[in-house]
């Protein structure tokens, strides 16, 4: 691993079938378009020896661990979004967890909320985060704001490897994150970055 990348982690957030596929139960309109860039970001991270953390949602079949405003989506008659063990909770084609990667399950927007992400990153010497995935105003933004609050430095969001329902929503949230000191390069710019 290159010395300059040994304190970095790539967080790949919610790149699951229910958020990305056309028939996904919680499809993010811009999600499918970023899949090639997320794949490239993961490949680049692997080449640099960056720790890859796959942040996914996996919920109880009855939705007992989901936010209250989403509980109506889970019933005994039908599986809800990203139900553990179901097709919708799997990573979209082209993204694969490999040996040395880490999978973190969350049940809320932020990857830090009620998880052990912060202690895991600290115990692995990570102080610099790069974030890709969906959806910009929810899971990306909440995770990024929590990362800044935990003093990760730098925090980077790759703008064309993250997505929201619309370009306007995406751009507004990128603007807000930039205003708290978050770096917002394109994938090409990030791939050329020397840390």
C-alpha positions as CSV (number, residue, x, y, z in Angstrom):
1,X,0.0,0.0,0.0
2,X,1.3,3.5,-0.8
3,X,2.2,5.3,2.3
4,X,0.1,8.4,1.3
5,X,-3.2,6.4,1.2
6,X,-2.8,4.2,4.3
7,X,-5.0,6.5,6.4
8,X,-7.8,6.6,3.9
9,X,-11.1,4.7,3.5
10,X,-13.6,4.7,0.7
11,X,-17.2,4.5,1.9
12,X,-19.4,3.0,-0.7
13,X,-22.9,3.8,0.5
14,X,-26.2,2.0,-0.4
15,X,-25.2,0.8,-3.9
16,X,-27.9,-1.9,-3.6
17,X,-30.5,-3.2,-6.0
18,X,-33.5,-1.6,-4.3
19,X,-31.8,1.9,-4.7
20,X,-30.3,1.5,-8.1
21,X,-32.4,-0.9,-10.4
22,X,-35.3,0.4,-12.4
23,X,-37.7,-1.8,-10.4
24,X,-36.0,-1.1,-7.0
25,X,-38.4,-0.5,-4.2
26,X,-36.6,2.8,-3.2
27,X,-35.0,3.6,-6.6
28,X,-33.0,6.8,-6.7
29,X,-33.4,8.3,-10.2
30,X,-29.8,9.2,-10.6
31,X,-28.4,6.0,-9.1
32,X,-28.1,3.9,-12.2
33,X,-26.0,6.5,-14.1
34,X,-23.3,6.5,-11.4
35,X,-22.7,2.8,-11.3
36,X,-19.7,2.9,-13.7
37,X,-18.1,5.7,-11.8
38,X,-18.6,3.9,-8.5
39,X,-17.0,0.8,-10.0
40,X,-14.0,2.9,-11.2
41,X,-13.7,4.6,-7.7
42,X,-13.6,1.1,-6.1
43,X,-11.0,-0.1,-8.7
44,X,-8.8,3.0,-8.0
45,X,-9.1,2.6,-4.3
46,X,-8.0,-1.0,-4.6
47,X,-5.0,0.0,-6.7
48,X,-4.0,2.6,-4.0
49,X,-4.5,0.1,-1.2
50,X,-7.3,2.2,0.3
51,X,-9.6,0.4,2.8
52,X,-13.0,-0.1,1.2
53,X,-16.0,0.0,3.5
54,X,-19.3,-1.2,2.0
55,X,-22.1,0.6,3.9
56,X,-25.4,-1.1,3.3
57,X,-28.9,-1.1,4.6
58,X,-30.3,-4.5,5.7
59,X,-33.7,-4.5,7.5
60,X,-35.7,-7.0,9.4
61,X,-38.5,-8.6,7.3
62,X,-41.2,-6.8,9.4
63,X,-39.3,-3.4,9.3
64,X,-38.9,-3.4,13.1
65,X,-35.5,-1.7,12.8
66,X,-36.5,0.9,10.1
67,X,-37.3,4.6,10.6
68,X,-40.9,5.0,11.8
69,X,-41.9,7.0,8.6
70,X,-41.0,3.9,6.5
71,X,-42.6,1.2,8.6
72,X,-45.7,1.1,6.4
73,X,-43.5,-0.4,3.6
74,X,-42.9,-3.6,5.5
75,X,-45.7,-6.2,6.1
76,X,-46.1,-9.9,6.5
77,X,-47.4,-10.0,2.9
78,X,-44.5,-8.3,1.1
79,X,-40.9,-7.7,1.7
80,X,-39.9,-4.1,2.2
81,X,-36.8,-2.2,0.8
82,X,-33.4,-3.8,1.5
83,X,-34.9,-6.6,3.5
84,X,-32.0,-8.8,4.8
85,X,-31.3,-11.8,2.6
86,X,-33.5,-10.5,-0.3
87,X,-32.4,-9.5,-3.8
88,X,-33.1,-5.9,-3.1
89,X,-30.5,-5.8,-0.4
90,X,-27.7,-7.1,-2.6
91,X,-25.1,-4.9,-4.2
92,X,-25.8,-3.9,-7.7
93,X,-24.0,-5.9,-10.5
94,X,-20.4,-4.9,-10.9
95,X,-19.8,-4.2,-7.3
96,X,-18.3,-7.0,-5.2
97,X,-17.0,-7.2,-1.7
98,X,-13.6,-8.8,-1.7
99,X,-11.2,-10.1,0.9
100,X,-9.8,-7.3,2.9
101,X,-12.9,-5.1,2.4
102,X,-15.3,-4.4,5.3
103,X,-19.1,-4.5,5.2
104,X,-21.0,-2.3,7.6
105,X,-24.8,-2.6,8.1
106,X,-26.8,0.4,9.0
107,X,-30.4,1.0,9.6
108,X,-30.5,4.8,9.4
109,X,-29.2,7.5,7.0
110,X,-25.8,8.1,8.6
111,X,-23.3,5.3,8.5
112,X,-22.1,6.5,11.9
113,X,-25.5,6.4,13.7
114,X,-25.8,3.5,16.1
115,X,-23.0,1.6,14.4
116,X,-19.4,0.9,15.2
117,X,-18.0,2.7,12.1
118,X,-16.1,5.4,14.0
119,X,-14.3,2.9,16.3
120,X,-13.6,0.6,13.4
121,X,-12.0,3.4,11.4
122,X,-10.0,4.7,14.4
123,X,-8.7,1.2,15.2
124,X,-7.5,0.9,11.6
125,X,-5.8,4.3,11.5
126,X,-8.2,5.9,9.2
127,X,-8.6,9.7,9.4
128,X,-9.4,10.5,5.8
129,X,-12.7,9.5,4.1
130,X,-13.8,9.4,0.5
131,X,-17.5,8.9,-0.1
132,X,-19.5,7.5,-3.1
133,X,-23.0,6.2,-3.5
134,X,-26.6,7.2,-3.0
135,X,-28.5,9.3,-2.0
136,X,-26.9,12.7,-1.7
137,X,-29.4,14.5,0.6
138,X,-29.9,11.5,2.9
139,X,-27.3,8.9,3.5
140,X,-24.4,10.7,1.8
141,X,-25.0,14.0,3.5
142,X,-25.8,12.6,7.0
143,X,-22.7,10.4,6.9
144,X,-20.5,13.3,5.7
145,X,-21.8,15.7,8.3
146,X,-21.1,13.1,11.0
147,X,-17.7,12.5,9.6
148,X,-16.9,16.2,9.8
149,X,-18.3,16.3,13.4
150,X,-15.9,13.4,14.2
151,X,-13.0,15.4,12.8
152,X,-12.1,13.2,9.8
153,X,-9.9,15.3,7.6
154,X,-10.1,15.4,4.7
155,X,-13.6,14.3,3.8
156,X,-14.2,13.9,0.1
157,X,-17.4,13.4,-1.8
158,X,-16.8,12.3,-5.5
159,X,-19.5,14.4,-7.2
160,X,-20.1,12.2,-10.2
161,X,-20.0,9.0,-8.2
162,X,-22.8,10.1,-5.9
163,X,-26.4,10.8,-6.9
164,X,-29.8,12.0,-5.9
165,X,-33.4,11.9,-7.3
166,X,-32.6,15.1,-9.4
167,X,-29.5,17.0,-10.4
168,X,-30.8,20.1,-8.5
169,X,-31.1,18.2,-5.2
170,X,-27.7,16.7,-5.8
171,X,-26.1,20.0,-6.6
172,X,-27.7,21.8,-3.6
173,X,-26.4,19.2,-1.2
174,X,-22.9,19.2,-2.7
175,X,-22.9,23.0,-2.2
176,X,-23.9,22.6,1.5
177,X,-21.2,20.0,2.0
178,X,-18.6,22.1,0.2
179,X,-19.5,24.9,2.7
180,X,-18.4,22.8,5.7
181,X,-15.0,22.1,4.1
182,X,-15.7,18.9,2.2
183,X,-13.7,18.3,-1.0
184,X,-15.9,17.7,-4.0
185,X,-13.8,16.5,-7.0
186,X,-15.0,14.7,-10.0
187,X,-13.9,11.1,-10.3
188,X,-11.3,12.1,-12.9
189,X,-9.9,14.7,-10.5
190,X,-9.9,12.3,-7.6
191,X,-8.1,9.6,-9.7
192,X,-5.4,12.2,-10.4
193,X,-5.1,13.3,-6.8
194,X,-1.9,12.9,-4.9
195,X,-2.8,12.8,-1.2
